[in-house]
Amino acid sequence: MSSLPVVGLVSHTRKVQSLYKKALRCLESWYDRREVYRYQAVLMRQRFDENRDVKDMRIAKDLLSKGEEELFQKQHWLPRKFPESPGGVAYEREVLPPDWVLDYWHPLEKAQYPEYFARRELRKKEFIKNWEKKYGQSKPIPQH
């Protein structure tokens, strides 16, 4: 299936759409020249369209499983990946620091952005107020 988490049931139509998209991506991996890829994509679309009007769900489900098996058998040994997608060369390359890191900035660093840090302090106070409103006051930790 897809790499995204699936919540609930997935319709047959959605499974066929997913299979079609995966098959197109597989063709992209196999054919570098655009005109050859487009020709193969048209032939594949014709195969999908031939079975578009199948009403019997047993036959449709069987066709879907055969299509998934064929895609598995014909998958590329090194599929193309988008750089930012999982498995791509730039996936999670830029690590964004968490917000709490700004609390440890030196006052001279904070002084360079006075409006930002003033607004940030207000938002932190609002966050604490909303937290206490929703969950109540936190109990102090006893000192030993």
Secondary structure, 3 states (H helix, E strand, C coil): CCCCCCCCCCCHHHHHHHHHHHHHHHHHHHCCCHHHHHHHHHHHHHHHHHCCCCCCHHHHHHHHHHHHHHHHHCCCCCCCCCCCCCCCCCCCCCCCCCHHHHHHCCHHHHHCCHHHHHHHHHHHHHHHHHHHHHHCCCCCCCCC
